[in-house]
């Protein structure tokens, strides 16, 4: 009976050459948006416009890769927004006090990585859902960030702006280098490393993973530490790009990174998805933002569009099942 039901479920999902066509719906939506937007303006297919899209999505894309790693293991991190701010503020304050760039960057990335490590310890050692644990961390970091800056931004990131605020030959933003590198490394990590395979196993069935000999707690600590490291890198990119660090440096990044990963096809409750699927969600979000800007609409419409896309993603996920 179960075999018949399984076969029926498989027939409902359209496939070509064994590939689930539902997984490519973000690409189809992107194609429609690009065609419609390009037809309405002559400035769409320009180097400047695509440079702008890439600059917008790069920091969020780096965080989304970390969020995807956690999601496949049935985890998540709601502290990433204020952790990015924390790392940027640490770096900015050290630069403001005359410390060398390498030390300031190492301290900022190290601070974010430490927060990820603490999140991992708390999630691994307690039965509380990571939603609650990382929400608490987020609230703590908001207070800490505000206290460190007094609510005023650090306005000059010095050498960090030089590193991430410019463009490469051909008009490619320098942010593209860390973004592409993180996407490739996240893909290789999840697909080929033992730790990446353990993440899928834990997300699929944590109890079965434990009984099969996987060190579940240590794996969770490692995954959240990696998330912290990527958050630190994203903080350097974002603070360097806008030449500023403040408590609201990455406002809403926690929800946007989860949303873009889920939109791309990474399951919210673990066991399915990955870097390339999540990249689809990041690209779709960037193209939607860009199209709304070309239409002359406010940022409120960006949030409305993201909400609609999330609902569609959930419906597609249900259809895949």
N, C-alpha and C positions, 0 to 999 in steps of 0.2 A: 504493500500500500504506500509506504513512504517512498519507494523507488518510483512509483507512478506519479506521485505528487511532485517529486524532484524533477522528473522528466517534463512534467507540465510546466513547472516554473521556468525551466531552461528554455522551453519553446516560446515563452512570452518575451524573452529578451532577444531582440534582433542582433545577430552577429554576422560578420563577414570575415571569413578566414580565421574564425575563433576569436575575433576582436569584438568586444561589447561596444556597439555603436552608441549606446547611451553615454559612455564615458567621454565622447567627443562633442557633446552638446555645447560646452562653452566655446569651442572653436567655431561651430556653426553660428552661434549668437554673435561672436566677435566679427565674423565675416559680414554678417548683415549690417552691423553697426558701422563698420568701416566703409562699406559700399554706400550706405545712406548718407553718412557724414561727408564723404568725399564728393558725393554728387551735389551737396549743398554749399560747398566752399572750395575755392581753388587753392587754398593754403594747406590742405590736409597732408598731401604727400610731399612733405618737405623734410629736410634733415633736421631743422629746428624743432618741428613738431614731434618727431619721433625721439629726438633727444630729450624733449620735455617729458614725454610719456615714460621713458626709461628712467629719468631722474626721479620722477614721482613714485614709481613702483619699486625701485631698488631697495631702499631701507625696509619697506614693508615686506618685500619679497624675501629678504634675508630672515626676518622674524618668522614669516610664514613657513619657511623650510624647517625651522626649529619647532614650530607649532605642529607641523605635519609629523615630525619624528615622535612627538609626545602623543598625538592623536592616535597613531597606529598602535600605540601601547595602551590605549584607553586612558591617557592622561591629558592634561591641558594646563595652561599657565595664564592666569588672569593678571599677573603682576608685571607683564612685559612692558606696558606703557610707562609706568613709573620707574621701572628698573632701567629702561633706556634713559629716562631723565636723570636718574641717579648716576649712571655711568658718565653721561655727558657733563653733569655738574661737577663731579669729582675731577674729570679731566680739565674742564674749564677753569676751575678754581686753582688747580696746580699751575696751569699755564699763566693765569693772572698773577701768580706769586713768583713767576720767573723760573719755574722748573723746566727742564728740557722736555721736548715733545715726546721722546720715547718713554720717559718715565711717567708723564701724564697719561699717555695712551695706555701703557701697561697697567697703571693704577685704575683707570676707568674700566677697562675690559676685565681686570681682575676683580673689581668690585661687583660687576654684574655677574661674573662667573660664580663668585661666592654666594650671591643671592640665589642663583640657580641651584647650587649645591645644598644650601639650607632648605630650599623648597623640596629638593629630592629627599633629604633626610626626613623631613616632616611627613611627606606623602608616604614614604616607604615604611616608617615606623608607626603610623597611625592608621586607623580604619576610616578616618574621615575622608570624604571625597576631595580630590585635588581642587575642585571648584572652590570649596570652603577654605582650604589651606592657602591657596594662592590669592584668593580674594583678601584674606587677612594680611598677607604680605604686601599686597597692593596698597591697602589702606595705610599700613605702617610706612611704606616708602613715600606715599604722598605727603605725610606729615614730615618725614625726614627731609625730603627734597625742598619743601617749603621753608623748613627751619634753616637749612644750609644756605639758601639764597635770600631769605627774607622776602620772598615773593618777587624779587627783581632778577631779570635774566643776566647771565654772563654773556656779554655782547661781542667779545673778540676771542675767537678760537685759534688765532695765530696760524701756526703751521698746519693745523688740521684743515683749515679752510683751503689752504694751498693744495693739500693732498686730495681733497674730495669735492672742492667747489669748482673745479675747472673741467676742461674737455680734452680728450685725446685727439690726435690728428684724424681728420675726417668728421669731426663733430660729435664723436662718441663721448658721453660723460664719463669721467673717471670712476664714478660709482658703478659703472658696468663691470669693472674688473672684480671687485669683491662679490658683487651679486652673482655673476656667472660662475665664479669659483665656488661659492656656497651651494648653488643649485647642483653643480656637478658632484661636489663632495657629498651632499645629502643623498643624491641618487645612489652613488657608489656605496655609501654607508649603509643605507637601508637594504640594498639589493645583495651586497656581497660580503658584508662583515658579520661575524657571529653575533655581535651586539645588536646589529640591525635586525637580524633574524629573530633574536630573542624578543625584540620589541613587538614584532608581529605575533609571536607566540603568546606573549602576555596579553596583548590586545584581543586576540581571538578567544582565549580562555585562560585566565590567570591561574586558576586552581590546577588545571591540567598542565600548564607550564611548570608550576611548582613541583607537581608530582613527577614530572619527567626529568627533574634534576636542575632546572634553571634557577639560578640565584636571583629571584625576583626582586628582592630589596636592593641588592647591589646594582642590578640593571636599572632600576628606577632612579637611583641616585645618579648614576652615570648619565642617563638620558636628560635629566633635569639640569645637570651640570653643563652638558653640551648646549642645552637651551640657553643657559646663562651666558655662555661664551658667544653664541650667535647674537644674543641681545646686546652684548658689549660691542661687538663689531658693528651692528646696526646703529648703535648710539654714536660711534665715531663717524659713520657715514652721514647720518642725519644732522648731527651737530656741525660737522665740517661743511656740509652742503649749504646750510642756512647761516653759518657763522654765528651760532648762538646756542646756549644751553639754558634751559629753564625747567621748572617743575611740570609744565604742560608741553614739553618738547614732543612727545609722542602720544598725544591724547587720542584715545579710542583705538590705539594699535592692538590692544589685547583682543577686542572684539573683531576688528577688521582682519587680523591675522587668522583667527579661528574661522571666520566667515569665508575668506578667500581659499583656505585649505579645503573646507567642506564643499564650496562651490566647485572646486576643481575635481572633486570625487574622493577625497579622503574622508573615511567614515568618522563620524563624531564620537562613536563609542568603541572604536578600535578594530584592528584586524585587517583593514583594507585601505588602500590608497598609497600615497608616496610623494616623492619630490616632484616628478614630472606632472602628475595630475594636479597637485597643488599649484604648480606654476601656471597651469591653465587659468585657475581662479584669479591669480595675481594679475595676469595679463588682461583678463576680462575686466577686472576692476579698473585697471589703468585706462583701458580704452573707453569704458563707460564714463569715467571722470573727464577724459579728454573730449568726448563727444558732447557732453553736457556743457562744457566750457565753450565749445564752438557754437552751441545753440544759444549762448548768452544767458543761461539759467544760473540760479544761485546754487551754493553748495548744499542747500536743503534738498534739492532734487537728487544730488548724488546719494544722500542717505536714503531717500525714498527708493531710488533705483537699486541700491544694495539690498534693501529689504525685500523687494520683489524678486531679485535674483536668488537670494537665500531661500525663499519659499519655493521657487522653481527647483533649486538644487535638492531640497528635501523631497519634493515630489518625484524627481528623477531617481533619487536613492531608493525610494519605496518601490518604484517600477522595476529597478534592477533586482530587488529581492523577490 
